[in-house]
Amino acid sequence: MASKGNPQGLDLAREKMRQAGVDEVAIDTFAHYYRLLEHGETGMITEDSIEPLDMESLDDVEVPEDVAADAIRATAVIKLNGGLGTSMGMDRAKSLLCVRRGLSFLDIIARQVLHLRKQYDAPLPLMFMNSFRTSADTMAALARYEDLPVEGLPLEFLQNKEPKLLAADLMPAAYPKAPDLEWCPPGHGDIYTALRGTGLLTQLLEAGYRYVFVSNSDNLGAVPDARVAGWFAQSGAPFAIEAVRRTPSDRKGGHFARRKADGRIVLRESAQTLDVDKEALSDLDRHRYASTNNLWFDIRAMVEALDARGGILGLPLIRNVKHLDPADSSTPEVIQIETAMGAAIEVFEGARTIEVGRDRFVPVKTTDDLLVLRSDVYDIGKDFVLDQAGDGVPFVSLDGDFYKLVGDFDKRFPEGAPSLREAESFTVDGDWTFGPKVRVVGDVSLEASSAQRVEGGTVLGEQDADDAPTRETDG
């Protein structure tokens, strides 16, 4: 769908970005996508243009220990850390959420990396791509880890920002009562623009690093694993993404495919799928693999690709339509120009994917995910790596009216999460508060029309969930 632009729109947006101190590389990249938007680019990937993708599994790959060790010593780690957790009612970096024993996501990430440095005698620099909203909180939380920074490299670099554009005419939106809402992040595809604009790619090359491992800070399964690094180094690929088998909970999400026109691997997000193709998108037998957003790239290959393209990698456009104030549907519709970092896979000839275990993909997008992470489904060892305790991860669904926001969620689990190690599924409808040492076994569903309490020590089983020892609480 073409957006009718105002001839001044791009000029005004560029000037607004310059005034805000945005880097020229980012401004040029924004201009590239603005023009695509003007010409009606939607970024859609049709089902008839792709075919399913199969791939090898990490379990079947031979990686000699010396190859793995050499590869991890040549690797730098970047965590995407721009999110505020607003969907869970947070107003600070989501990675500050407590996970276990007073440790936040940031604590566990820092300790994972510090442990690996000792294990492999590797420098393994860690850097966070923060947003202008997460930088101060994150850096304050990391200050206690005095050994974390690596000499000559920063602990953070900032994601760029860009103006929201009015859907009606592509003019930069104005919102004087909350000027922050005039801006949005350009999606995590901005990482390549930010790495180039800050000069970090060149810095890493000059410091002797060869590979970069990137993942989301809310995915504690994304450890910079030496075996995966070794596989990537052995493959000689310029770019790779770790994939997992899709499950019913991934039905609406993106997937990998191969483009018929040129044989390149593509990553199709749900926002790039036509309504007529939604059935194929959710077909788990046809499109079997989802992205973990754990990706690896060869720094030299990335520099060459960016040089060849004038600093603009040219990722597919994602046209995201929202309200100017997301909490107020009476504000005008705006377009946020976004790109996904995994989409860079189609830029590189010879890019690869590899199937990894679900233990490398433990994202926390909702309080349902948070409950699983805080429960005993995962053990956290001395290496601070999550170790899945049971055969599977239970399906959890908590009533959004009472558990969606972290503050409400915490009030209802004041003694911590119940044991979910023996659970298949756990569905909570209504307002339930849980005492200490509750165990969930099998498939359990709780329903209540008034506030209820599950007493400490209760075992909730398939038969007796409806008759759980409870008492009414003051709602």
C-alpha positions as a Markdown table, in Angstrom:
| # | Residue | x | y | z |
|---|---|---|---|---|
| 1 | Met | 0.0 | 0.0 | 0.0 |
| 2 | Ala | 1.6 | 3.2 | -1.1 |
| 3 | Ser | 1.8 | 6.1 | 1.3 |
| 4 | Lys | 1.3 | 9.5 | -0.2 |
| 5 | Gly | 4.2 | 11.5 | 1.0 |
| 6 | Asn | 4.6 | 15.2 | 1.4 |
| 7 | Pro | 7.6 | 16.5 | -0.6 |
| 8 | Gln | 9.0 | 18.1 | 2.5 |
| 9 | Gly | 8.5 | 15.0 | 4.7 |
| 10 | Leu | 12.0 | 13.4 | 4.2 |
| 11 | Asp | 13.8 | 16.8 | 4.5 |
| 12 | Leu | 12.0 | 17.6 | 7.7 |
| 13 | Ala | 12.7 | 14.2 | 9.2 |
| 14 | Arg | 16.4 | 14.3 | 8.3 |
| 15 | Glu | 16.7 | 17.7 | 9.9 |
| 16 | Lys | 14.9 | 16.6 | 13.0 |
| 17 | Met | 17.4 | 13.6 | 13.3 |
| 18 | Arg | 20.4 | 15.9 | 12.8 |
| 19 | Gln | 19.1 | 18.3 | 15.5 |
| 20 | Ala | 18.8 | 15.3 | 17.8 |
| 21 | Gly | 22.4 | 14.3 | 17.1 |
| 22 | Val | 21.6 | 11.1 | 15.2 |
| 23 | Asp | 24.5 | 9.7 | 13.3 |
| 24 | Glu | 24.7 | 10.4 | 9.5 |
| 25 | Val | 24.9 | 6.7 | 8.7 |
| 26 | Ala | 21.6 | 6.2 | 10.5 |
| 27 | Ile | 20.1 | 9.3 | 8.7 |
| 28 | Asp | 21.1 | 7.9 | 5.3 |
| 29 | Thr | 19.6 | 4.5 | 6.2 |
| 30 | Phe | 16.4 | 6.1 | 7.3 |
| 31 | Ala | 16.2 | 8.0 | 4.0 |
| 32 | His | 16.6 | 4.7 | 2.1 |
| 33 | Tyr | 13.6 | 3.2 | 3.8 |
| 34 | Tyr | 11.6 | 6.4 | 3.6 |
| 35 | Arg | 11.9 | 6.3 | -0.2 |
| 36 | Leu | 10.8 | 2.7 | -0.2 |
| 37 | Leu | 7.8 | 3.6 | 1.8 |
| 38 | Glu | 6.9 | 6.4 | -0.6 |
| 39 | His | 7.1 | 4.0 | -3.5 |
| 40 | Gly | 4.6 | 1.7 | -1.8 |
| 41 | Glu | 7.0 | -1.0 | -0.5 |
| 42 | Thr | 5.4 | -3.1 | 2.1 |
| 43 | Gly | 8.1 | -5.7 | 2.7 |
| 44 | Met | 5.6 | -8.6 | 2.2 |
| 45 | Ile | 7.0 | -12.0 | 1.4 |
| 46 | Thr | 4.4 | -14.1 | -0.5 |
| 47 | Glu | 4.0 | -17.9 | 0.0 |
| 48 | Asp | 4.4 | -18.6 | -3.7 |
| 49 | Ser | 7.8 | -16.9 | -3.7 |
| 50 | Ile | 9.4 | -19.2 | -1.1 |
| 51 | Glu | 9.8 | -22.9 | -0.3 |
| 52 | Pro | 10.4 | -24.7 | 3.0 |
| 53 | Leu | 13.9 | -24.9 | 4.4 |
| 54 | Asp | 15.6 | -27.9 | 5.9 |
| 55 | Met | 18.9 | -27.7 | 7.9 |
| 56 | Glu | 21.5 | -29.7 | 9.9 |
| 57 | Ser | 21.3 | -30.1 | 13.7 |
| 58 | Leu | 24.0 | -29.1 | 16.1 |
| 59 | Asp | 23.6 | -32.5 | 17.7 |
| 60 | Asp | 24.9 | -34.1 | 14.5 |
| 61 | Val | 27.9 | -31.9 | 14.0 |
| 62 | Glu | 31.5 | -32.8 | 14.9 |
| 63 | Val | 33.3 | -29.8 | 16.5 |
| 64 | Pro | 36.8 | -30.6 | 17.7 |
| 65 | Glu | 37.6 | -29.0 | 21.1 |
| 66 | Asp | 40.5 | -27.0 | 19.9 |
| 67 | Val | 38.4 | -25.5 | 17.0 |
| 68 | Ala | 35.7 | -24.5 | 19.5 |
| 69 | Ala | 38.3 | -22.9 | 21.9 |
| 70 | Asp | 40.0 | -21.0 | 19.1 |
| 71 | Ala | 36.6 | -19.7 | 17.8 |
| 72 | Ile | 35.4 | -18.5 | 21.2 |
| 73 | Arg | 38.7 | -16.6 | 21.7 |
| 74 | Ala | 38.1 | -14.7 | 18.5 |
| 75 | Thr | 34.4 | -13.9 | 19.4 |
| 76 | Ala | 32.9 | -10.7 | 20.7 |
| 77 | Val | 29.4 | -10.8 | 22.3 |
| 78 | Ile | 26.6 | -8.2 | 21.8 |
| 79 | Lys | 23.3 | -8.3 | 23.7 |
| 80 | Leu | 20.3 | -6.3 | 22.4 |
| 81 | Asn | 19.1 | -4.4 | 25.4 |
| 82 | Gly | 16.9 | -1.6 | 24.2 |
| 83 | Gly | 13.6 | -2.9 | 25.5 |
| 84 | Leu | 11.7 | -1.4 | 28.4 |
| 85 | Gly | 9.3 | -4.3 | 29.1 |
| 86 | Thr | 6.4 | -1.8 | 28.6 |
| 87 | Ser | 4.0 | -4.7 | 27.7 |
| 88 | Met | 4.6 | -6.0 | 31.3 |
| 89 | Gly | 4.1 | -2.6 | 32.9 |
| 90 | Met | 7.8 | -1.7 | 33.3 |
| 91 | Asp | 9.4 | 1.7 | 32.7 |
| 92 | Arg | 13.0 | 0.6 | 32.8 |
| 93 | Ala | 15.2 | -1.9 | 31.1 |
| 94 | Lys | 13.5 | -5.3 | 31.0 |
| 95 | Ser | 16.8 | -7.0 | 31.7 |
| 96 | Leu | 16.7 | -5.5 | 35.3 |
| 97 | Leu | 13.9 | -7.9 | 36.2 |
| 98 | Cys | 14.8 | -10.4 | 38.9 |
| 99 | Val | 15.1 | -13.9 | 37.6 |
| 100 | Arg | 16.4 | -16.0 | 40.5 |
| 101 | Arg | 18.0 | -15.5 | 44.0 |
| 102 | Gly | 18.1 | -11.7 | 43.6 |
| 103 | Leu | 19.9 | -12.0 | 40.2 |
| 104 | Ser | 18.6 | -10.1 | 37.2 |
| 105 | Phe | 19.0 | -10.9 | 33.5 |
| 106 | Leu | 22.0 | -8.6 | 33.5 |
| 107 | Asp | 23.6 | -10.3 | 36.5 |
| 108 | Ile | 23.3 | -13.7 | 34.9 |
| 109 | Ile | 24.6 | -12.6 | 31.5 |
| 110 | Ala | 27.6 | -10.9 | 33.1 |
| 111 | Arg | 28.4 | -14.0 | 35.2 |
| 112 | Gln | 27.9 | -16.4 | 32.2 |
| 113 | Val | 30.5 | -14.4 | 30.2 |
| 114 | Leu | 33.0 | -14.0 | 33.2 |
| 115 | His | 32.8 | -17.8 | 33.7 |
| 116 | Leu | 33.5 | -18.5 | 30.0 |
| 117 | Arg | 36.5 | -16.1 | 30.0 |
| 118 | Lys | 38.1 | -18.2 | 32.7 |
| 119 | Gln | 37.1 | -21.5 | 31.2 |
| 120 | Tyr | 38.6 | -20.8 | 27.7 |
| 121 | Asp | 41.2 | -18.1 | 28.7 |
| 122 | Ala | 39.3 | -15.9 | 26.2 |
| 123 | Pro | 38.9 | -12.1 | 26.2 |
| 124 | Leu | 35.2 | -12.5 | 25.1 |
| 125 | Pro | 34.2 | -8.8 | 25.2 |
| 126 | Leu | 30.6 | -8.2 | 26.1 |
| 127 | Met | 28.8 | -5.1 | 24.8 |
| 128 | Phe | 25.2 | -4.0 | 25.2 |
| 129 | Met | 23.2 | -2.2 | 22.4 |
| 130 | Asn | 21.2 | 0.0 | 24.7 |
| 131 | Ser | 18.5 | 2.5 | 23.7 |
| 132 | Phe | 18.3 | 6.1 | 25.0 |
| 133 | Arg | 15.8 | 4.7 | 27.5 |
| 134 | Thr | 17.8 | 1.8 | 28.9 |
| 135 | Ser | 21.4 | 3.1 | 28.9 |
| 136 | Ala | 21.6 | 4.7 | 32.4 |
| 137 | Asp | 19.8 | 1.9 | 34.3 |
| 138 | Thr | 21.9 | -0.8 | 32.6 |
| 139 | Met | 25.2 | 0.8 | 33.1 |
| 140 | Ala | 24.5 | 1.5 | 36.8 |
| 141 | Ala | 23.5 | -2.2 | 37.3 |
| 142 | Leu | 26.7 | -3.4 | 35.6 |
| 143 | Ala | 29.0 | -1.1 | 37.5 |
| 144 | Arg | 29.5 | -3.8 | 40.2 |
| 145 | Tyr | 31.2 | -6.0 | 37.7 |
| 146 | Glu | 34.6 | -4.2 | 37.6 |
| 147 | Asp | 36.2 | -6.9 | 35.4 |
| 148 | Leu | 33.5 | -6.9 | 32.8 |
| 149 | Pro | 34.8 | -4.1 | 30.4 |
| 150 | Val | 37.6 | -5.2 | 28.0 |
| 151 | Glu | 40.3 | -2.6 | 27.5 |
| 152 | Gly | 39.8 | -0.6 | 24.3 |
| 153 | Leu | 36.1 | -1.5 | 23.8 |
| 154 | Pro | 33.0 | 0.1 | 25.2 |
| 155 | Leu | 30.5 | -1.8 | 27.4 |
| 156 | Glu | 27.7 | -0.2 | 25.5 |
| 157 | Phe | 26.8 | 1.5 | 22.3 |
| 158 | Leu | 23.4 | 3.2 | 21.6 |
| 159 | Gln | 20.7 | 2.0 | 19.2 |
| 160 | Asn | 19.7 | 4.8 | 16.9 |
| 161 | Lys | 16.3 | 6.6 | 17.0 |
| 162 | Glu | 14.1 | 7.9 | 14.2 |
| 163 | Pro | 10.9 | 10.0 | 13.9 |
| 164 | Lys | 7.5 | 8.4 | 13.7 |
| 165 | Leu | 5.8 | 9.3 | 10.5 |
| 166 | Leu | 2.2 | 10.3 | 10.2 |
| 167 | Ala | 0.5 | 7.6 | 8.1 |
| 168 | Ala | -1.6 | 10.2 | 6.3 |
| 169 | Asp | 1.3 | 12.1 | 4.7 |
| 170 | Leu | 4.6 | 10.7 | 6.0 |
| 171 | Met | 5.4 | 13.9 | 7.8 |
| 172 | Pro | 7.4 | 13.5 | 11.1 |
| 173 | Ala | 4.8 | 13.4 | 13.9 |
| 174 | Ala | 4.7 | 16.2 | 16.5 |
| 175 | Tyr | 3.5 | 15.6 | 20.1 |
| 176 | Pro | 4.5 | 18.5 | 22.2 |
| 177 | Lys | 3.0 | 17.2 | 25.5 |
| 178 | Ala | 5.2 | 14.1 | 25.3 |
| 179 | Pro | 8.1 | 14.8 | 22.8 |
| 180 | Asp | 9.7 | 11.4 | 23.5 |
| 181 | Leu | 6.7 | 9.7 | 21.8 |
| 182 | Glu | 7.7 | 11.4 | 18.5 |
| 183 | Trp | 10.6 | 9.0 | 18.3 |
| 184 | Cys | 10.8 | 5.2 | 17.9 |
| 185 | Pro | 13.7 | 2.7 | 17.6 |
| 186 | Pro | 14.3 | 1.4 | 14.1 |
| 187 | Gly | 14.0 | -2.3 | 15.1 |
| 188 | His | 17.0 | -4.5 | 15.9 |
| 189 | Gly | 18.1 | -4.5 | 12.3 |
| 190 | Asp | 19.6 | -1.1 | 13.3 |
| 191 | Ile | 22.5 | -3.0 | 15.0 |
| 192 | Tyr | 24.5 | -3.0 | 11.7 |
| 193 | Thr | 23.9 | 0.7 | 11.2 |
| 194 | Ala | 24.9 | 1.5 | 14.8 |
| 195 | Leu | 28.0 | -0.7 | 14.7 |
| 196 | Arg | 29.2 | 1.0 | 11.5 |
| 197 | Gly | 28.3 | 4.5 | 12.7 |
| 198 | Thr | 30.1 | 4.1 | 16.0 |
| 199 | Gly | 33.2 | 2.7 | 14.3 |
| 200 | Leu | 32.9 | -0.5 | 16.4 |
| 201 | Leu | 33.3 | -2.9 | 13.6 |
| 202 | Thr | 36.6 | -1.5 | 12.6 |
| 203 | Gln | 37.7 | -1.4 | 16.3 |
| 204 | Leu | 36.9 | -5.1 | 16.7 |
| 205 | Leu | 38.8 | -6.0 | 13.6 |
| 206 | Glu | 41.8 | -4.0 | 14.6 |
| 207 | Ala | 41.7 | -5.6 | 18.1 |
| 208 | Gly | 42.0 | -9.0 | 16.4 |
| 209 | Tyr | 38.4 | -10.3 | 16.7 |
| 210 | Arg | 36.9 | -12.3 | 13.8 |
| 211 | Tyr | 33.3 | -13.2 | 14.9 |
| 212 | Val | 30.4 | -11.5 | 16.6 |
| 213 | Phe | 27.6 | -13.4 | 18.5 |
| 214 | Val | 24.4 | -11.4 | 18.9 |
| 215 | Ser | 21.4 | -12.2 | 21.0 |
| 216 | Asn | 18.6 | -10.7 | 23.0 |
| 217 | Ser | 19.2 | -9.9 | 26.7 |
| 218 | Asp | 15.9 | -11.4 | 27.7 |
| 219 | Asn | 17.0 | -14.8 | 26.3 |
| 220 | Leu | 19.2 | -16.4 | 29.0 |
| 221 | Gly | 19.6 | -19.5 | 26.9 |
| 222 | Ala | 21.7 | -17.5 | 24.4 |
| 223 | Val | 25.1 | -18.3 | 26.0 |
| 224 | Pro | 28.1 | -17.6 | 23.7 |
| 225 | Asp | 28.7 | -21.3 | 23.4 |
| 226 | Ala | 32.1 | -22.5 | 22.2 |
| 227 | Arg | 30.7 | -25.4 | 20.3 |
| 228 | Val | 28.4 | -23.2 | 18.3 |
| 229 | Ala | 31.3 | -20.8 | 17.7 |
| 230 | Gly | 33.4 | -23.7 | 16.5 |
| 231 | Trp | 30.6 | -24.9 | 14.1 |
| 232 | Phe | 30.4 | -21.3 | 12.7 |
| 233 | Ala | 34.2 | -21.0 | 12.3 |
| 234 | Gln | 34.3 | -24.4 | 10.6 |
| 235 | Ser | 31.5 | -23.6 | 8.2 |
| 236 | Gly | 33.3 | -20.6 | 6.7 |
| 237 | Ala | 29.9 | -18.9 | 6.4 |
| 238 | Pro | 29.7 | -15.1 | 6.5 |
| 239 | Phe | 26.5 | -15.2 | 8.6 |
| 240 | Ala | 24.4 | -17.7 | 10.5 |
| 241 | Ile | 21.4 | -17.9 | 12.7 |
| 242 | Glu | 20.5 | -20.6 | 15.3 |
| 243 | Ala | 17.0 | -22.1 | 14.7 |
| 244 | Val | 14.6 | -24.2 | 16.7 |
| 245 | Arg | 11.8 | -26.5 | 15.7 |
| 246 | Arg | 8.5 | -24.5 | 15.8 |
| 247 | Thr | 6.0 | -25.6 | 18.4 |
| 248 | Pro | 2.3 | -24.7 | 18.6 |
| 249 | Ser | 3.2 | -21.6 | 20.6 |
| 250 | Asp | 5.3 | -20.4 | 17.6 |
| 251 | Arg | 2.4 | -20.8 | 15.2 |
| 252 | Lys | 1.9 | -17.1 | 14.7 |
| 253 | Gly | 5.6 | -16.2 | 14.6 |
| 254 | Gly | 8.1 | -15.9 | 11.9 |
| 255 | His | 10.0 | -18.8 | 10.2 |
| 256 | Phe | 12.9 | -19.5 | 7.8 |
| 257 | Ala | 12.3 | -20.3 | 4.1 |
| 258 | Arg | 14.3 | -20.4 | 0.9 |
| 259 | Arg | 13.5 | -17.8 | -1.8 |
| 260 | Lys | 12.8 | -19.5 | -5.1 |
| 261 | Ala | 14.2 | -16.6 | -7.2 |
| 262 | Asp | 17.8 | -16.8 | -6.0 |
| 263 | Gly | 18.0 | -19.7 | -3.5 |
| 264 | Arg | 18.8 | -17.3 | -0.6 |
| 265 | Ile | 17.6 | -18.1 | 2.9 |
| 266 | Val | 15.0 | -15.6 | 4.1 |
| 267 | Leu | 13.4 | -15.0 | 7.4 |
| 268 | Arg | 9.7 | -14.2 | 7.1 |
| 269 | Glu | 8.1 | -12.4 | 10.0 |
| 270 | Ser | 4.3 | -12.4 | 10.6 |
| 271 | Ala | 4.3 | -8.7 | 9.8 |
| 272 | Gln | 5.6 | -9.6 | 6.3 |
| 273 | Thr | 2.9 | -12.2 | 5.6 |
| 274 | Leu | -0.3 | -11.5 | 3.6 |
| 275 | Asp | -3.6 | -12.5 | 5.2 |
| 276 | Val | -4.1 | -15.1 | 2.4 |
| 277 | Asp | -0.8 | -16.7 | 3.4 |
| 278 | Lys | -1.5 | -16.8 | 7.2 |
| 279 | Glu | -2.5 | -20.5 | 7.1 |
| 280 | Ala | 0.8 | -21.5 | 5.4 |
| 281 | Leu | 2.7 | -19.4 | 8.0 |
| 282 | Ser | 1.1 | -21.4 | 10.8 |
| 283 | Asp | 1.7 | -24.8 | 9.2 |
| 284 | Leu | 4.3 | -26.3 | 11.4 |
| 285 | Asp | 4.8 | -29.3 | 9.1 |
| 286 | Arg | 5.6 | -27.0 | 6.1 |
| 287 | His | 7.7 | -24.3 | 7.8 |
| 288 | Arg | 9.4 | -26.2 | 10.6 |
| 289 | Tyr | 12.0 | -23.8 | 11.9 |
| 290 | Ala | 11.8 | -20.5 | 13.8 |
| 291 | Ser | 14.6 | -18.0 | 14.5 |
| 292 | Thr | 16.1 | -17.8 | 18.0 |
| 293 | Asn | 17.5 | -14.4 | 17.2 |
| 294 | Asn | 20.9 | -15.8 | 18.2 |
| 295 | Leu | 23.1 | -14.9 | 15.3 |
| 296 | Trp | 26.7 | -15.1 | 14.3 |
| 297 | Phe | 28.6 | -13.0 | 11.7 |
| 298 | Asp | 32.1 | -12.8 | 10.3 |
| 299 | Ile | 33.2 | -9.2 | 11.0 |
| 300 | Arg | 35.2 | -9.0 | 7.7 |
| 301 | Ala | 32.3 | -10.2 | 5.7 |
| 302 | Met | 30.0 | -7.6 | 7.4 |
| 303 | Val | 32.5 | -4.8 | 6.7 |
| 304 | Glu | 32.8 | -5.8 | 3.1 |
| 305 | Ala | 29.0 | -6.0 | 2.6 |
| 306 | Leu | 28.4 | -2.6 | 4.2 |
| 307 | Asp | 31.3 | -1.0 | 2.2 |
| 308 | Ala | 29.8 | -2.4 | -1.0 |
| 309 | Arg | 26.4 | -1.0 | -0.2 |
| 310 | Gly | 27.4 | 2.5 | 0.9 |
| 311 | Gly | 26.8 | 1.7 | 4.6 |
| 312 | Ile | 23.2 | 0.5 | 4.0 |
| 313 | Leu | 22.8 | -3.3 | 4.3 |
| 314 | Gly | 19.3 | -3.0 | 2.7 |
| 315 | Leu | 17.3 | -5.3 | 5.0 |
| 316 | Pro | 13.7 | -5.8 | 4.0 |
| 317 | Leu | 11.4 | -3.1 | 5.3 |
| 318 | Ile | 8.9 | -3.8 | 8.1 |
| 319 | Arg | 6.1 | -1.2 | 8.0 |
| 320 | Asn | 4.7 | -1.1 | 11.5 |
| 321 | Val | 1.5 | 1.0 | 11.9 |
| 322 | Lys | 0.7 | 2.1 | 15.4 |
| 323 | His | -0.9 | 5.1 | 17.2 |
| 324 | Leu | 1.3 | 8.0 | 18.0 |
| 325 | Asp | 0.7 | 7.4 | 21.7 |
| 326 | Pro | 0.3 | 3.6 | 21.9 |
| 327 | Ala | -1.8 | 4.0 | 25.0 |
| 328 | Asp | -4.2 | 6.4 | 23.3 |
| 329 | Ser | -6.1 | 5.2 | 20.3 |
| 330 | Ser | -7.5 | 8.7 | 19.6 |
| 331 | Thr | -4.0 | 9.9 | 18.6 |
| 332 | Pro | -3.2 | 9.7 | 14.9 |
| 333 | Glu | -1.9 | 6.6 | 13.2 |
| 334 | Val | 1.9 | 6.6 | 12.5 |
| 335 | Ile | 4.2 | 4.4 | 10.6 |
| 336 | Gln | 7.4 | 3.1 | 12.3 |
| 337 | Ile | 10.0 | 2.0 | 9.8 |
| 338 | Glu | 11.6 | -1.1 | 11.2 |
| 339 | Thr | 14.0 | -3.9 | 10.1 |
| 340 | Ala | 14.8 | -7.2 | 11.7 |
| 341 | Met | 18.5 | -8.1 | 12.3 |
| 342 | Gly | 17.9 | -11.8 | 11.3 |
| 343 | Ala | 16.7 | -10.6 | 7.9 |
| 344 | Ala | 20.4 | -9.9 | 7.1 |
| 345 | Ile | 20.7 | -13.6 | 6.3 |
| 346 | Glu | 19.4 | -13.0 | 2.8 |
| 347 | Val | 22.1 | -10.4 | 2.1 |
| 348 | Phe | 25.0 | -12.9 | 2.4 |
| 349 | Glu | 25.6 | -15.6 | -0.1 |
| 350 | Gly | 26.5 | -18.8 | 1.7 |
| 351 | Ala | 24.7 | -17.9 | 4.9 |
| 352 | Arg | 23.7 | -20.8 | 7.1 |
| 353 | Thr | 21.2 | -21.9 | 9.7 |
| 354 | Ile | 21.6 | -24.7 | 12.3 |
| 355 | Glu | 19.0 | -26.3 | 14.5 |
| 356 | Val | 19.8 | -26.0 | 18.2 |
| 357 | Gly | 18.0 | -27.3 | 21.3 |
| 358 | Arg | 15.2 | -25.3 | 22.8 |
| 359 | Asp | 17.5 | -24.7 | 25.8 |
| 360 | Arg | 19.2 | -22.0 | 23.7 |
| 361 | Phe | 15.9 | -20.2 | 23.2 |
| 362 | Val | 14.3 | -19.1 | 26.5 |
| 363 | Pro | 12.9 | -15.7 | 25.7 |
| 364 | Val | 10.8 | -13.7 | 28.3 |
| 365 | Lys | 8.1 | -11.7 | 26.5 |
| 366 | Thr | 5.3 | -12.1 | 29.0 |
| 367 | Thr | 4.8 | -12.9 | 32.7 |
| 368 | Asp | 3.8 | -16.4 | 31.5 |
| 369 | Asp | 7.5 | -16.9 | 30.4 |
| 370 | Leu | 8.7 | -15.2 | 33.5 |
| 371 | Leu | 6.9 | -17.7 | 35.8 |
| 372 | Val | 8.6 | -20.6 | 33.9 |
| 373 | Leu | 12.0 | -19.0 | 34.3 |
| 374 | Arg | 11.5 | -18.3 | 38.0 |
| 375 | Ser | 10.3 | -21.8 | 38.7 |
| 376 | Asp | 12.3 | -25.0 | 39.0 |
| 377 | Val | 12.0 | -25.9 | 35.3 |
| 378 | Tyr | 15.5 | -24.7 | 34.9 |
| 379 | Asp | 18.5 | -25.2 | 37.2 |
| 380 | Ile | 21.2 | -22.5 | 37.2 |
| 381 | Gly | 24.6 | -24.0 | 37.8 |
| 382 | Lys | 28.0 | -22.6 | 38.7 |
| 383 | Asp | 28.5 | -21.5 | 35.1 |
| 384 | Phe | 25.2 | -19.6 | 35.3 |
| 385 | Val | 23.9 | -21.5 | 32.3 |
| 386 | Leu | 20.2 | -22.6 | 32.3 |
| 387 | Asp | 19.9 | -26.3 | 32.5 |
| 388 | Gln | 16.4 | -27.7 | 31.7 |
| 389 | Ala | 15.5 | -30.0 | 34.6 |
| 390 | Gly | 12.7 | -32.0 | 33.0 |
| 391 | Asp | 11.9 | -33.5 | 29.6 |
| 392 | Gly | 9.9 | -30.5 | 28.5 |
| 393 | Val | 8.8 | -26.9 | 29.3 |
| 394 | Pro | 5.2 | -26.6 | 30.4 |
| 395 | Phe | 2.7 | -24.4 | 28.7 |
| 396 | Val | 1.7 | -21.6 | 31.0 |
| 397 | Ser | -1.2 | -19.2 | 30.5 |
| 398 | Leu | -2.0 | -16.7 | 33.3 |
| 399 | Asp | -5.1 | -14.5 | 33.3 |
| 400 | Gly | -4.0 | -11.2 | 31.7 |
| 401 | Asp | -6.4 | -9.2 | 33.9 |
| 402 | Phe | -4.5 | -10.1 | 37.0 |
| 403 | Tyr | -1.0 | -11.2 | 36.0 |
| 404 | Lys | 0.0 | -9.3 | 32.8 |
| 405 | Leu | 1.8 | -6.5 | 34.7 |
| 406 | Val | 4.9 | -7.4 | 36.7 |
| 407 | Gly | 3.7 | -5.6 | 39.8 |
| 408 | Asp | 0.4 | -7.5 | 39.9 |
| 409 | Phe | 2.2 | -10.8 | 39.0 |
| 410 | Asp | 4.6 | -10.3 | 41.9 |
| 411 | Lys | 1.8 | -9.7 | 44.4 |
| 412 | Arg | 0.2 | -13.0 | 43.5 |
| 413 | Phe | 3.4 | -15.0 | 43.8 |
| 414 | Pro | 4.8 | -13.4 | 47.0 |
| 415 | Glu | 6.7 | -16.5 | 48.0 |
| 416 | Gly | 8.1 | -17.2 | 44.5 |
| 417 | Ala | 7.0 | -19.4 | 41.7 |
| 418 | Pro | 5.3 | -22.8 | 42.3 |
| 419 | Ser | 7.2 | -26.0 | 41.2 |
| 420 | Leu | 6.5 | -26.6 | 37.5 |
| 421 | Arg | 9.0 | -29.4 | 37.0 |
| 422 | Glu | 6.3 | -32.0 | 36.8 |
| 423 | Ala | 3.7 | -29.8 | 35.0 |
| 424 | Glu | 2.5 | -30.3 | 31.4 |
| 425 | Ser | 0.4 | -27.2 | 31.4 |
| 426 | Phe | -0.7 | -24.6 | 33.9 |
| 427 | Thr | -3.7 | -22.3 | 33.1 |
| 428 | Val | -4.9 | -19.7 | 35.6 |
| 429 | Asp | -8.3 | -17.9 | 35.1 |
| 430 | Gly | -9.3 | -15.4 | 37.7 |
| 431 | Asp | -7.5 | -13.9 | 40.6 |
| 432 | Trp | -5.4 | -16.5 | 42.5 |
| 433 | Thr | -2.6 | -15.9 | 45.1 |
| 434 | Phe | -0.1 | -18.6 | 45.7 |
| 435 | Gly | 1.5 | -19.6 | 49.0 |
| 436 | Pro | 5.0 | -21.1 | 49.4 |
| 437 | Lys | 6.1 | -24.5 | 48.0 |
| 438 | Val | 3.0 | -25.1 | 45.8 |
| 439 | Arg | 3.6 | -28.0 | 43.2 |
| 440 | Val | 1.9 | -28.3 | 39.9 |
| 441 | Val | 1.7 | -31.8 | 38.4 |
| 442 | Gly | 0.4 | -32.7 | 34.9 |
| 443 | Asp | -2.2 | -30.5 | 33.3 |
| 444 | Val | -3.7 | -28.1 | 35.8 |
| 445 | Ser | -6.4 | -25.4 | 35.2 |
| 446 | Leu | -7.6 | -23.1 | 37.9 |
| 447 | Glu | -10.8 | -21.0 | 37.6 |
| 448 | Ala | -12.3 | -18.5 | 40.0 |
| 449 | Ser | -14.8 | -15.7 | 39.8 |
| 450 | Ser | -13.6 | -14.1 | 43.1 |
| 451 | Ala | -10.1 | -13.7 | 44.7 |
| 452 | Gln | -8.8 | -17.1 | 45.9 |
| 453 | Arg | -5.6 | -18.4 | 47.6 |
| 454 | Val | -3.7 | -21.6 | 47.1 |
| 455 | Glu | -2.3 | -22.5 | 50.4 |
| 456 | Gly | 1.4 | -23.3 | 50.9 |
| 457 | Gly | 2.5 | -26.8 | 50.3 |
| 458 | Thr | -0.5 | -27.7 | 48.1 |
| 459 | Val | 0.0 | -30.2 | 45.3 |
| 460 | Leu | -2.1 | -29.2 | 42.3 |
| 461 | Gly | -2.8 | -32.3 | 40.2 |
| 462 | Glu | -5.0 | -33.0 | 37.2 |
| 463 | Gln | -7.8 | -34.4 | 39.2 |
| 464 | Asp | -7.9 | -32.0 | 42.2 |
| 465 | Ala | -7.1 | -28.6 | 40.7 |
| 466 | Asp | -10.7 | -27.5 | 40.9 |
| 467 | Asp | -10.8 | -28.6 | 44.5 |
| 468 | Ala | -7.5 | -27.1 | 45.6 |
| 469 | Pro | -7.3 | -26.0 | 49.2 |
| 470 | Thr | -8.1 | -22.4 | 48.9 |
| 471 | Arg | -9.6 | -19.5 | 50.8 |
| 472 | Glu | -11.0 | -16.2 | 49.6 |
| 473 | Thr | -8.7 | -13.3 | 49.9 |
| 474 | Asp | -9.5 | -9.6 | 50.1 |
| 475 | Gly | -9.7 | -8.5 | 46.5 |
